[in-house]
Amino acid sequence: MTDSFPRQNARTRHFTLGAPRSFQVSPDGRRVIFLRSQGGTDPVTCLWQLDTATGQEELIADPAALGAGQHEDPAEKARRERSREQAAGIVSVSCDAQARLAVFAVAGQVYVAGLTPDAPGGPGVRPVPALAPAADPRPDPAGTLVAYACGGSLRVIGLAGGSDRAVAGPEGAGVTHGLAEFIAAEEMRRMRGYWWAPDSTALLVARVDENPVPRWYIADPADPATGPAQVRYPAAGTHNADVTLAVVGLEGRRTEVGWDRAASPYLAAACWQDGGPPLILVQSRDQRRQQLLSVDPATGATSAVRDESDPQWLNLMPGVPARTGSGRIVWTSDEGGTRHLIIGTDAELAAGQARAATPDGLQVREVLGVDGETVLFTASGADPVTAGLWAAGPDGLTELSAELTIGHEPGVYHGQQAGGTTVLISRTLHTDGADVTVHRAGQAAVPVRSLAERPAGSPPHPDIFAAGPDGIRTAILLPSGHEPGSAKLPVLMSPYGGPHGQMVTASRAAYQTDQWLADQGLAVVIADGRGTYGRGPDWDREVAGDLASKPLEDQVTALHAAAARCGDLDTSRVAIRGWSFGGYLSALAVLRRPDVFHAAVAGAPVTEWRLYDTHYTERYLGHPGTDPGPYDRCSLLGDAAKLERPLLIVHGLADDNVVVAHSLRLSGALLAAGRPHSVLPLTGVTHMATQEDVAENLLLLQVEFLHRALGRG
C-alpha cells in the first residue's frame, strides 16, 4: 500500500467498501443474503447469497452488469443521506417471507432477483416495469407483488405481468404516501412509510403532508446559475409534517387509522406481522408520553397495549415493536436504571404483567430480529465499551457472542438469526474491521469474506479506562512507537460527546483515524461523557435541559484523568476537534473554557439550537416557545465575544441536516465581535462529506491547523 492514510481512508470510505453487510437469513437457515461491493475501493454495492452448508458465495446482482442508469431519485437520495449510506449501487434489499426473491432499486429502476429455483418467475435478475424514479420497493410476503413509492403515490405492481396501479395517492404538492418524513428517518430511525399485511391483501400506509413545515433553501454559491434547492425543515418550535395512517386494500379501499394525534402527533414505529393485528407506536411532541397501540385493520380503530410516561423523555428503541412466531409482543422498558427486554401477550403488556426477559444491569441497545420465539438483541453489561449478541427465548437467555466464539474476546457484536442459523458480526481490538461468521448447528462455522482494504500504518492500541467519579469511558492513543517519558505531546481531544453517540468501544476500527492523527505527533484523547449511548436510561437523561455544561465538563474531567494516567500529555497545549455534535462541543470548548482548550476544529457544528430539528432538540431542551432559557444557555452565538483561541469552522454547503446557516451565524457573530477565526466552506458537500478529495484533504488541513495552533513540539 503506497497511498497515505488520508488518501486510503477517503478512497475506501473509512474502510467500509468491500465489507459484507445488511444480512438476511432465509427462514430455513440454509441461505444468507447480503450486500458487498467487489473490492475495497469499489463504491458500487452488489447483491450476494451464501450457501450455509458449503460456504459457497454467489453473486446475484451487479448493477454494472445490469446496465443501470446513473439518475438518482431525490427521494432515494434523501433516504441514503438520512441513513448515512456512503456507497452506491444496491444499498438496500427486501425479500419475500420465504426469501425466494429479492427486490431492490438502482437509479430509480426496480429489479427483482430470483434466489431459489422455485422463485416466482424463476432464478436470475430482471427489471420490473414499474414507473421511475421508484423508491423503497418491497415485495409482498407471498412474493407475487411489489409495492414502491413514486411521484407522491404508493404503487403496487404484479411480478407476473399484473397491472401497475396507485393504491394511495397521488395528491397535491407536498403530500406523499409510503415514505418516511424527514424527522422519522433522521431522528426516529423509521426509514419506511408502509408495511405489508402478512396475507398480502393490504398495506399499512403513512400519508405525509409536509405543507405545514417551513420551507428552507439550500443554495450552491459556487454555481450561481443554479437555483437553490427547497427543503422542508422542521426546526425546533416550528410545525412538523402532518402524518396519518391508513389500511389500504389492493383495490385502493382506504380505512383511516384513528388515534389522538393532537396528543401524540409522532408516528415513531409500526409493524404488521403474523400472530396479531398491526402495532403502532405514537409519541407526544414533548416525548414524555408514548403509547403502543393495536390497530383493527377492518375498522382502523386503535386500543392501547401499553401507555408509558417519563418526566423528562422516553427513548425509542430500534427494532420494537415486533412479534414472535406465536404473536407475543417484543418490547423494552426502562425500570430501575436498566433498559430491559420485555416479551408478552397483548393482554400481559396492557395489564403491566409482562415480565422482563433480561436482568438488572444488562442494558438492551437494539432489538435485531425475531426467530420463532427467540428474540435477538445486543446489550451491554457493566462495561459499555463492549456489547454482546444475545438471544432470549423459551430456553432462557444466552450470550451468543460468547457461546459461538472460541476463546471469546470482549468486543462489539451484532448479527442476524433465522432457521437455526446465526450470522455473527464481531469487532474487537485485535481485528481491523468486522469478522463475519455463519453458525449452523452440526456444521463448522463458515466465514463471509471481507474484501475491504486493511488500513495502512500501525494498528491502534487505545488505552481505555474510566475517568472521574462518573466513570467516563476514555481512550488515549499515542504516536506509534512512542517511548514513555521521551517527549511531551500536545493533546487533541476528539469527541462526539452527544446523545446517541458512542466513540469509546472495544473495536479497533473505531480508532483508525485517531491513531493516524496521533502519529502526527499528538496524544489523542476520546471521551464519552454523560448523555452518550450505551449506559442506560439514567445516563442518557443526565443532559436533560442542558446540552452544554455537562458534556463540556466531562471532556475536561477526562482530559485531566488522561494527563494523570499518562505523564507525557502536555496540558498547556490542548486542542479539540469534532463533527456535528462534536463540532458544537469543540466550538463550545474554546469559547467557554479557553483556560483548558487552546484551539478547536468545529466541523458542521450546531451553533444555535433553534435551527436544529424538532424531535431531537425538543427532547433535550423543550419547546423554545414555552421556555427559551435552555436554548439561550446552549447557543454559541452569545459567546462569540469570548473567543481568544484559534478556531477553524468547517461546513458543507449542501448539508440539509445541520445547515450551513449554523456556521455562518457563528462566523457573523465572531466578526461582529472582532474575533479572528477561520471558515472552510465545502462546496457541494453534505453532512457526510464523503467525496474522496474532500475527505482526504480535510484531514490534512486539520493537522496543519493544529500544528500551527499548538506548535509542532
C-alpha positions in Angstrom: 0.0 0.0 0.0 1.6 3.2 -1.2 -1.2 5.6 -0.5 -1.1 7.8 2.6 -3.7 7.0 5.3 -5.8 10.1 4.5 -6.0 9.1 0.8 -6.7 5.4 1.6 -9.3 6.3 4.3 -11.1 8.6 1.8 -10.9 6.2 -1.1 -12.3 3.3 0.9 -15.0 5.4 2.6 -13.4 4.7 6.0 -12.7 1.1 5.0 -16.3 0.2 4.6 -16.2 -0.6 0.9 -15.8 -4.3 0.2 -17.1 -5.2 3.7 -20.2 -7.5 3.8 -23.3 -6.0 5.4 -27.1 -5.9 5.5 -27.5 -9.6 6.2 -30.8 -11.5 5.9 -31.1 -15.3 6.7 -33.7 -17.4 4.9 -36.4 -18.9 7.2 -34.9 -22.4 6.7 -31.5 -21.1 7.7 -29.9 -22.5 4.5 -29.0 -19.2 2.8 -27.7 -15.8 3.8 -28.4 -12.8 1.6 -26.1 -9.9 2.0 -24.6 -6.8 0.3 -21.0 -6.2 -0.6 -19.0 -4.3 -3.3 -16.4 -6.2 -5.2 -13.4 -4.5 -3.7 -12.1 -2.2 -1.1 -12.3 0.8 -3.3 -15.3 -0.2 -5.3 -18.3 2.0 -4.3 -20.9 0.0 -6.2 -22.6 -2.4 -3.9 -23.7 -5.8 -5.2 -26.2 -8.5 -4.0 -24.8 -11.8 -2.9 -26.0 -15.1 -1.5 -24.2 -17.7 0.6 -25.0 -21.4 1.0 -24.6 -22.1 4.7 -23.9 -25.8 4.2 -21.0 -25.3 1.7 -19.9 -21.7 2.4 -20.1 -21.0 -1.4 -20.9 -17.4 -2.3 -22.9 -16.5 -5.4 -23.0 -13.0 -7.0 -26.7 -12.5 -7.6 -26.8 -8.9 -9.0 -24.2 -6.5 -10.1 -25.6 -3.0 -11.0 -22.8 -2.6 -13.6 -23.9 -5.8 -15.4 -27.5 -4.7 -15.2 -26.7 -1.6 -17.2 -28.4 0.5 -14.6 -28.5 4.2 -15.2 -26.9 7.0 -13.2 -30.0 9.0 -12.4 -30.8 9.1 -8.7 -34.3 9.7 -7.4 -34.4 12.6 -5.0 -36.5 10.6 -2.6 -34.0 7.7 -2.6 -31.1 10.2 -2.3 -32.7 11.7 0.7 -33.2 8.2 2.2 -29.5 7.5 1.8 -28.5 10.7 3.4 -30.7 10.0 6.4 -29.3 6.5 6.8 -25.7 7.8 6.3 -25.3 5.5 3.3 -21.9 6.1 1.7 -22.0 3.6 -1.2 -23.9 3.4 -4.5 -25.5 0.6 -6.4 -27.7 -1.8 -4.4 -27.8 -0.2 -1.0 -30.9 -1.8 0.4 -32.8 -5.0 -0.5 -36.1 -6.6 0.6 -37.2 -10.2 0.4 -40.5 -12.1 0.5 -41.4 -14.1 3.5 -39.5 -17.2 2.3 -36.6 -15.3 0.9 -37.2 -16.8 -2.5 -36.7 -13.5 -4.3 -35.1 -10.1 -3.6 -36.3 -6.7 -4.7 -34.2 -3.6 -5.0 -33.9 -0.3 -6.8 -30.9 1.1 -8.7 -31.0 4.6 -10.1 -34.8 4.7 -9.7 -35.4 1.4 -11.6 -36.9 -1.6 -9.8 -35.4 -5.1 -10.2 -36.3 -8.5 -8.9 -33.8 -11.3 -8.3 -34.8 -14.9 -8.0 -32.8 -16.5 -5.2 -34.1 -20.1 -5.4 -35.0 -22.4 -8.3 -38.7 -22.2 -7.2 -38.7 -18.4 -7.0 -41.7 -16.8 -8.7 -40.5 -16.0 -12.2 -37.5 -18.3 -11.7 -33.9 -17.5 -10.8 -32.0 -14.6 -12.4 -32.4 -10.8 -12.3 -34.9 -8.9 -14.3 -36.2 -5.4 -14.3 -39.7 -4.7 -13.1 -41.7 -2.4 -15.4 -42.5 0.0 -12.6 -42.7 3.7 -13.0 -39.5 5.6 -12.4 -38.0 7.0 -10.4 -39.0 4.4 -7.8 -38.1 4.5 -4.1 -38.1 1.8 -1.4 -39.6 -1.2 -3.4 -40.7 -4.1 -1.2 -42.3 -7.4 -2.2 -45.4 -8.7 -0.5 -44.9 -11.7 1.8 -46.1 -14.1 -0.9 -43.6 -12.8 -3.5 -46.1 -12.0 -6.2 -46.4 -8.2 -5.9 -44.1 -5.3 -5.4 -45.0 -2.0 -3.7 -43.0 1.1 -4.3 -43.2 4.9 -3.8 -43.2 7.2 -6.9 -44.5 10.7 -7.6 -46.2 11.0 -4.2 -48.0 7.7 -4.6 -47.6 4.3 -3.2 -48.0 1.9 -6.1 -48.3 -1.9 -6.5 -47.3 -3.9 -9.5 -47.6 -7.6 -10.2 -44.5 -9.6 -10.9 -46.3 -11.9 -13.3 -47.3 -9.1 -15.6 -50.1 -7.6 -13.5 -51.1 -4.0 -13.7 -49.2 -1.2 -12.1 -51.6 0.9 -10.0 -51.6 3.5 -7.3 -53.2 2.3 -4.1 -52.6 5.5 -2.2 -52.2 9.0 -3.8 -51.2 11.0 -5.6 -52.4 14.2 -4.0 -51.2 17.8 -4.3 -47.7 19.1 -3.9 -46.1 18.3 -0.5 -48.1 15.2 0.1 -46.5 11.7 -0.2 -47.7 8.2 0.6 -45.4 5.4 1.7 -42.3 7.4 2.5 -40.9 8.4 5.9 -40.8 12.1 6.6 -37.5 13.8 7.5 -38.0 13.6 11.3 -38.8 9.9 11.2 -35.8 9.0 9.1 -33.3 11.3 10.7 -34.3 11.0 14.4 -36.6 8.1 14.9 -34.7 5.5 12.8 -38.0 4.8 11.0 -36.8 4.6 7.4 -40.0 3.3 5.9 -43.5 4.5 5.3 -45.5 1.4 4.6 -45.9 -2.2 5.8 -47.4 -5.2 4.0 -50.2 -7.3 5.7 -48.9 -10.9 6.4 -51.5 -12.3 4.0 -50.6 -9.8 1.2 -54.1 -8.4 0.9 -53.5 -4.9 2.2 -50.9 -2.4 3.4 -50.5 -0.1 6.3 -49.5 3.2 4.6 -48.3 6.5 6.1 -49.6 9.7 4.5 -47.2 12.6 5.0 -48.3 16.2 4.4 -45.2 18.5 4.6 -47.0 21.7 3.7 -47.1 22.9 7.3 -43.3 22.5 7.6 -41.3 25.7 7.0 -39.6 26.0 3.6 -35.8 26.4 3.7 -33.5 26.9 0.8 -30.1 25.3 0.2 -28.1 27.1 -2.5 -24.8 26.3 -4.2 -22.8 29.6 -4.2 -20.2 28.0 -6.5 -22.9 27.7 -9.2 -24.9 30.9 -9.3 -26.8 29.8 -12.4 -28.5 27.1 -10.4 -31.4 27.9 -8.2 -31.5 26.9 -4.6 -33.0 23.5 -3.6 -36.1 23.8 -1.5 -36.4 21.6 1.6 -39.0 21.3 4.3 -37.1 21.6 7.6 -39.0 21.3 10.9 -36.8 23.5 13.1 -37.3 23.4 16.9 -40.5 25.2 17.8 -42.0 25.1 14.3 -44.5 22.8 12.6 -43.8 19.2 11.9 -45.2 17.3 8.9 -48.8 16.0 9.4 -48.6 12.2 9.5 -51.6 9.9 9.3 -52.0 6.2 8.7 -54.5 4.1 6.7 -55.0 0.4 5.9 -55.2 0.3 2.2 -56.5 -2.6 0.2 -55.1 -3.6 -3.2 -58.1 -2.2 -4.9 -57.5 1.2 -3.2 -60.0 1.0 -0.5 -58.8 3.2 2.4 -59.6 2.7 6.1 -58.2 5.5 8.3 -56.3 4.5 11.4 -57.5 6.6 14.4 -55.6 7.8 17.4 -55.4 11.0 19.4 -53.0 12.8 17.0 -53.3 16.1 18.9 -51.9 14.4 22.0 -49.5 12.1 20.1 -48.5 13.6 16.7 -45.4 11.5 16.2 -45.7 8.1 14.4 -42.5 6.5 15.8 -42.7 2.9 14.7 -45.1 0.3 13.2 -45.2 -3.4 12.4 -47.6 -5.8 10.9 -46.6 -9.4 11.4 -48.1 -12.9 11.8 -49.7 -13.6 15.1 -51.7 -10.5 15.7 -53.0 -7.2 14.4 -50.8 -4.3 13.4 -48.9 -2.4 16.1 -48.0 1.3 16.1 -46.0 3.4 18.5 -47.1 7.1 18.8 -45.4 9.8 20.9 -46.4 13.2 22.3 -44.5 16.1 20.9 -42.5 16.6 24.2 -41.8 12.8 24.1 -42.8 12.4 27.7 -45.6 10.1 26.8 -45.9 7.3 24.3 -48.5 4.7 23.5 -48.2 1.3 21.9 -51.4 0.8 20.0 -53.1 -2.2 18.4 -54.9 -1.5 15.2 -58.0 -3.2 14.0 -57.4 -3.4 10.2 -61.1 -3.7 9.4 -62.2 -0.5 11.2 -59.0 1.4 11.8 -59.8 1.7 15.5 -56.9 1.5 18.0 -56.6 0.3 21.5 -53.8 0.9 24.0 -51.5 -2.1 24.6 -49.1 0.0 26.7 -49.1 3.6 27.9 -45.8 5.0 29.2 -44.6 8.3 30.6 -41.5 9.9 31.9 -40.9 13.4 33.4 -38.0 14.0 31.1 -38.4 11.9 27.9 -38.9 8.4 26.6 -36.2 6.9 24.3 -37.1 5.0 21.2 -35.6 1.5 20.9 -34.6 0.3 17.4 -36.4 -2.9 16.4 -39.5 -2.7 18.5 -42.4 -3.3 18.5 -42.2 -6.8 16.9 -44.0 -10.1 17.3 -42.7 -13.6 18.0 -44.0 -16.5 15.9 -46.8 -17.1 18.4 -47.8 -13.4 18.3 -46.2 -12.3 21.6 -45.1 -8.7 21.6 -41.4 -7.8 21.9 -40.9 -4.5 23.8 -38.4 -2.7 26.0 -38.9 -0.8 29.2 -36.8 1.4 31.5 -37.0 0.2 35.1 -34.6 0.7 38.0 -31.9 2.3 35.8 -31.9 -0.6 33.3 -33.3 -0.8 29.8 -35.0 -4.3 29.8 -36.3 -6.5 27.1 -39.9 -7.5 27.6 -41.8 -10.3 25.9 -45.5 -10.9 26.5 -49.0 -11.2 25.1 -51.1 -8.1 24.2 -53.1 -8.7 27.4 -50.0 -9.0 29.6 -48.5 -5.8 28.3 -51.8 -4.0 28.6 -52.1 -5.1 32.2 -48.4 -4.4 33.0 -47.9 -8.1 33.7 -45.2 -8.9 31.1 -42.0 -9.9 32.8 -38.6 -8.7 31.8 -36.5 -11.2 29.9 -33.2 -9.6 30.9 -31.7 -8.9 34.3 -30.9 -5.7 36.0 -27.7 -4.1 34.8 -27.9 -5.6 31.3 -28.6 -2.6 29.1 -30.5 -3.5 25.9 -29.1 -1.5 23.0 -31.0 -2.7 19.9 -33.5 -5.5 19.0 -32.2 -7.1 15.8 -35.0 -9.5 15.0 -37.1 -12.5 15.9 -36.6 -16.1 15.0 -39.8 -18.0 16.0 -40.0 -17.5 19.8 -36.4 -16.3 20.1 -35.5 -12.6 20.2 -32.1 -11.5 19.0 -30.7 -8.3 20.5 -27.5 -6.5 21.5 -26.8 -5.4 25.1 -24.0 -4.1 27.3 -23.3 -5.2 30.9 -21.2 -3.3 33.4 -18.8 -2.0 30.8 -20.5 0.0 28.0 -17.3 -0.3 25.9 -18.4 -3.8 24.9 -21.7 -5.1 23.5 -22.7 -8.7 23.2 -25.1 -10.5 20.9 -27.8 -12.1 23.0 -30.8 -14.3 22.4 -33.9 -14.5 24.7 -36.3 -17.5 24.1 -38.1 -20.4 25.7 -34.8 -21.8 27.0 -33.8 -18.6 28.7 -31.1 -16.0 28.0 -28.0 -16.8 26.0 -25.0 -14.6 25.1 -24.4 -15.9 21.6 -21.3 -13.9 21.0 -19.6 -15.8 23.9 -21.1 -19.2 23.0 -20.2 -19.2 19.3 -16.6 -17.9 19.6 -13.6 -19.9 20.7 -11.6 -18.0 23.3 -14.3 -15.3 23.4 -12.8 -11.8 23.2 -14.7 -8.8 24.6 -15.8 -6.6 21.7 -18.8 -5.2 19.9 -21.0 -7.9 18.4 -24.0 -7.8 16.1 -25.8 -10.3 14.0 -28.9 -11.9 12.5 -30.7 -15.2 13.0 -33.3 -17.4 11.4 -34.0 -21.1 11.0 -31.3 -22.1 13.4 -28.6 -20.2 11.6 -26.8 -17.3 13.2 -24.7 -14.6 11.4 -22.2 -13.3 14.0 -20.5 -10.0 13.3 -17.5 -9.4 15.5 -15.5 -6.3 16.1 -12.6 -6.4 18.6 -9.5 -4.5 19.5 -7.5 -7.2 17.6 -9.2 -7.0 14.2 -9.1 -4.2 11.7 -12.7 -4.5 10.6 -15.6 -6.8 11.2 -15.2 -10.6 11.1 -18.4 -12.3 9.9 -19.1 -16.0 10.5 -22.1 -18.1 9.9 -23.0 -20.7 12.5 -25.4 -23.6 12.0 -26.0 -26.5 14.4 -23.9 -29.5 13.4 -21.8 -27.6 10.9 -18.4 -25.9 11.1 -18.6 -22.1 11.2 -18.4 -20.5 7.7 -16.7 -17.2 7.2 -18.2 -14.5 5.0 -15.3 -12.9 3.1 -14.5 -9.2 3.5 -12.9 -7.5 0.5 -12.2 -4.3 2.4 -8.7 -2.9 2.5 -6.6 -3.1 5.6 -5.5 0.4 6.9 -2.0 1.5 6.2 0.2 2.3 9.1 0.4 1.0 12.6 -2.7 -0.5 14.2 -4.4 1.5 17.0 -3.7 0.5 20.6 -6.0 2.5 22.7 -5.6 2.7 26.4 -9.2 2.6 27.6 -10.2 3.5 31.2 -12.9 5.0 33.3 -12.3 8.7 34.2 -13.6 10.6 37.2 -16.3 9.7 39.7 -18.8 9.1 36.9 -16.6 6.6 35.2 -16.4 8.4 31.9 -15.1 5.9 29.4 -12.0 7.4 27.9 -9.4 6.3 25.4 -5.8 7.5 24.9 -3.9 7.0 21.7 -0.2 7.9 21.5 2.1 8.0 18.4 3.2 4.6 17.3 6.5 3.7 18.9 6.3 6.5 21.5 8.5 5.8 24.4 7.1 6.9 27.8 9.0 9.9 29.1 10.7 10.6 25.7 8.7 13.8 24.9 5.8 15.9 26.0 2.9 15.6 23.5 0.3 18.2 22.6 -3.2 16.8 23.2 -6.1 16.5 20.8 -9.5 15.8 22.3 -11.6 14.0 19.6 -15.2 13.6 20.9 -18.6 13.3 19.6 -19.9 13.7 23.2 -23.7 14.0 22.5 -26.8 11.9 22.7 -27.0 8.7 20.6 -23.2 8.8 20.1 -20.6 6.4 21.4 -16.9 6.5 20.3 -15.0 4.6 23.0 -15.7 1.0 22.2 -13.7 -2.3 22.1 -13.4 -2.1 18.4 -10.1 -1.3 16.6 -11.9 0.1 13.6 -13.3 2.9 15.7 -9.8 4.4 16.2 -8.1 4.2 12.8 -8.3 7.9 12.0 -7.5 8.9 15.6 -4.4 6.7 15.5 -3.2 8.4 12.3 -3.8 11.8 14.0 -1.7 10.6 17.0 1.0 9.5 14.6 1.3 13.2 13.5 2.8 13.9 16.9 -0.3 14.2 19.1 -1.8 12.4 22.1 -5.4 11.8 21.1 -8.0 11.6 23.9 -11.5 10.4 23.2 -14.2 10.5 25.9 -17.9 9.5 26.1 -19.5 11.8 28.7 -22.9 12.0 30.2 -25.7 11.6 27.7 -23.8 9.4 25.3 -25.2 6.0 24.3 -24.8 2.6 26.0 -25.0 3.1 29.7 -28.8 3.0 30.3 -31.6 5.5 30.8 -30.3 7.3 33.8 -27.0 8.2 32.0 -29.0 9.2 28.9 -31.1 11.7 30.9 -28.2 13.4 32.6 -28.2 16.1 29.9 -31.9 17.0 30.3 -32.4 20.7 29.7 -28.6 21.3 29.1 -26.6 20.1 26.2 -23.7 22.3 27.0 -22.5 22.2 30.6 -22.2 18.5 31.5 -20.9 17.4 28.1 -18.2 20.1 28.3 -17.4 19.4 31.9 -17.0 15.7 31.2 -14.4 16.4 28.5 -12.4 18.5 31.0 -12.7 15.7 33.5 -11.5 13.1 31.0 -8.6 15.3 29.9 -7.3 15.7 33.5 -7.7 12.0 34.2 -5.8 11.1 31.0 -3.0 13.5 32.0 -2.8 11.9 35.4 -2.7 8.5 33.8 -0.1 9.4 31.1 2.6 11.8 32.2 3.5 12.6 28.6 0.4 14.7 27.9 1.2 18.4 27.7 -1.9 20.1 29.1 -0.6 23.5 28.2 -1.3 22.6 24.5 -4.7 21.1 24.1 -6.9 21.2 21.0 -10.3 19.7 20.3 -11.9 18.6 17.1 -15.3 17.1 16.2 -18.1 16.8 13.7 -21.8 17.6 14.2 -22.5 17.5 17.9 -18.7 17.0 18.3 -18.3 20.2 16.3 -20.6 22.0 18.6 -18.7 20.7 21.6 -15.4 21.8 20.1 -16.5 25.4 19.5 -18.1 25.4 22.9 -14.9 24.3 24.5 -12.7 27.2 23.2 -15.5 29.7 23.8 -16.3 28.8 27.4 -13.1 27.0 28.6 -10.1 28.8 27.0 -8.2 28.0 30.2 -8.2 24.4 29.2 -8.6 24.3 25.4 -6.2 26.2 23.2 -7.5 25.6 19.7 -10.6 23.9 18.0 -11.8 22.5 14.7 -15.6 22.6 14.6 -17.0 20.5 11.8 -20.6 21.0 10.8 -21.4 22.4 14.3 -24.9 23.1 15.6 -24.4 26.7 16.9 -28.0 27.8 17.5 -30.3 25.0 18.6 -33.4 26.9 17.4 -32.1 26.0 13.9 -32.0 22.2 14.6 -34.9 19.8 14.2 -37.9 19.4 16.4 -37.7 15.8 17.6 -34.1 15.8 18.6 -33.8 19.3 20.0 -37.1 19.5 21.9 -36.4 16.1 23.6 -33.5 17.6 25.4 -34.3 21.4 25.6 -38.1 21.5 25.5 -40.1 23.8 23.3 -38.4 27.2 22.7 -41.7 29.0 22.7 -42.6 27.7 26.1 -39.1 28.1 27.8 -36.4 29.8 25.7 -33.9 29.6 28.6 -32.3 26.3 27.7 -31.9 27.4 24.1 -30.3 30.7 25.1 -27.9 28.9 27.5 -26.8 26.3 24.9 -26.4 28.7 22.0 -22.9 29.6 20.9 -23.8 32.9 19.4 -23.9 34.8 22.6 -20.4 33.6 23.5 -18.8 34.9 20.3 -17.1 37.8 22.0 -15.3 35.4 24.4 -13.2 33.8 21.7 -9.5 34.1 22.3 -8.2 30.9 20.8 -7.7 29.7 17.2 -11.0 28.3 15.8 -11.4 26.6 12.4 -15.1 26.2 11.3 -15.7 23.6 8.6 -19.1 23.1 7.0 -20.6 21.5 3.8 -22.7 24.0 1.9 -25.1 21.2 0.8 -25.8 20.0 4.3 -29.5 19.6 4.9 -29.2 18.2 8.4 -27.1 20.8 10.2 -27.5 23.5 7.6 -24.6 25.9 6.9 -26.5 28.8 8.5 -25.2 27.5 11.8 -21.6 28.2 10.9 -22.4 31.4 9.1 -24.3 32.8 12.0 -21.4 32.0 14.4 -18.9 33.4 12.0 -21.1 36.6 11.7 -21.2 36.9 15.4 -17.5 36.4 15.7 -16.8 39.0 13.1 -19.2 41.5 14.8 -17.2 41.0 18.0 -13.9 41.4 16.2 -12.7 37.9 16.9 -10.4 36.3 14.3 -11.3 32.9 13.1 -11.2 30.7 10.0 -14.1 29.3 8.0 -13.6 26.4 5.5 -16.7 26.1 3.2 -17.1 22.7 1.4 -18.8 23.2 -1.9 -21.4 20.6 -2.8 -20.7 18.6 0.4 -23.5 17.2 2.7 -23.3 16.3 6.3 -21.4 13.1 5.4 -18.6 14.7 3.5 -17.7 11.5 1.6 -16.2 13.0 -1.6 -12.7 11.5 -1.9 -10.7 14.7 -2.4 -12.6 16.5 0.3 -12.3 13.7 2.9 -8.5 13.3 2.3 -7.6 17.0 2.3 -9.9 17.8 5.2 -7.8 15.6 7.4 -4.5 17.1 6.1 -5.7 20.7 6.6 -6.9 20.0 10.1 -3.5 18.6 11.1 -1.8 21.6 9.6 -4.1 23.9 11.5 -3.5 22.1 14.7 0.3 22.2 14.3 0.2 25.9 13.7 -2.1 26.5 16.7 -0.3 24.2 19.2 3.2 24.3 17.9 4.9 21.3 16.4 6.6 20.2 19.6 
